[in-house]
Amino acid sequence: MVFTKDRKIFIKTGFTDMRKQINGLAAIAESSMPEPPLSGAYFVFCGKSRNLIKVLYWDQTGFCLWMKRLEEATFPWPASDEEFGVKVGFNFPVLVGLILPVPVIYSNE
């Protein structure tokens, strides 16, 4: 999977039942996010154990579901909107920061 920097990213704060697959996650995105799942934006979900995240997106031919499970670490996931501040308008470095459990350094070079 290649993440593109020009897509919007929507974080579902709190914890999601990770047994849900494409249809269940698309239904959550439809009911709780400001844009529809077919918009092409990335919709990011995390389980209660915080060792598994899923990214749902539409690529013009169908839904894609990307998943990452950490074996020892956990993802820094906000339990509520109040803890995180706002759940929309994230940029690409925020998504990478959630996916990679290690600090990432960005350079313009």
C-alpha positions in Angstrom: 0.0 0.0 0.0 1.2 3.5 -0.8 -0.2 6.3 1.2 -0.7 9.5 -0.8 -0.2 12.9 0.9 -3.0 14.7 -0.8 -5.9 12.7 0.8 -7.8 13.7 3.9 -7.3 11.6 7.0 -10.1 11.0 9.5 -9.3 9.4 12.9 -12.1 7.5 14.7 -11.2 8.4 18.3 -12.0 5.9 21.0 -11.8 2.2 20.3 -13.4 0.2 17.5 -14.3 -3.5 17.4 -11.5 -4.9 15.3 -13.6 -7.9 14.3 -15.3 -5.5 11.8 -14.1 -5.7 8.2 -14.8 -3.4 5.2 -18.6 -3.2 5.5 -18.7 -2.6 9.2 -15.9 0.0 9.1 -17.5 1.7 6.2 -20.8 1.9 8.1 -18.9 3.5 11.1 -17.3 6.0 8.7 -20.6 6.8 7.1 -22.3 7.5 10.4 -19.6 9.3 12.4 -17.2 11.1 9.9 -17.8 14.3 8.1 -17.1 12.8 4.6 -18.6 9.6 3.1 -16.4 6.5 2.7 -16.4 6.9 -1.1 -14.6 10.2 -0.8 -11.2 8.6 -1.1 -10.1 9.8 2.3 -8.3 7.6 4.8 -10.4 6.4 7.7 -8.3 5.2 10.6 -9.6 2.9 13.4 -7.9 1.4 16.5 -8.8 -1.5 18.7 -9.0 -1.4 22.5 -5.7 -3.2 23.0 -4.1 -0.4 20.9 -1.9 -2.9 19.1 -4.0 -3.1 15.9 -5.1 -0.3 13.6 -7.0 -0.5 10.3 -7.1 2.1 7.5 -10.1 2.0 5.2 -10.2 3.9 1.9 -11.8 3.9 -1.5 -9.4 3.7 -4.6 -12.0 4.3 -7.4 -12.3 0.6 -8.0 -13.4 -0.6 -4.6 -12.6 -0.4 -0.9 -9.1 -1.2 0.4 -8.4 -2.2 4.0 -4.9 -1.9 5.4 -4.1 -3.3 8.8 -1.1 -3.2 11.0 -0.6 -5.2 14.2 2.3 -4.4 16.7 3.7 -7.4 18.5 5.1 -5.6 21.6 4.4 -1.8 21.4 1.0 0.0 21.3 -0.2 2.8 19.1 -0.6 6.3 20.8 -4.4 6.4 20.4 -6.8 9.0 21.8 -9.6 7.6 23.9 -11.9 10.5 23.1 -12.3 13.6 21.0 -11.6 15.8 24.1 -8.3 14.0 24.6 -7.3 14.5 21.0 -8.8 17.9 20.4 -10.2 17.4 16.9 -10.6 14.4 14.7 -10.5 15.8 11.2 -8.0 17.6 9.1 -5.0 15.6 9.9 -2.0 15.7 7.6 0.2 12.9 6.3 2.9 13.1 9.1 0.2 12.6 11.7 -0.9 9.4 10.0 2.6 8.1 9.7 3.2 9.0 13.4 0.2 6.9 14.3 1.3 3.9 12.2 5.0 3.9 13.1 5.6 3.4 16.8 9.0 5.2 16.6 9.7 8.9 16.0 9.9 9.9 12.4 12.0 12.8 11.2 10.9 14.7 8.1 13.1 16.6 5.8 12.5 19.0 2.9 15.7 17.9 1.2 
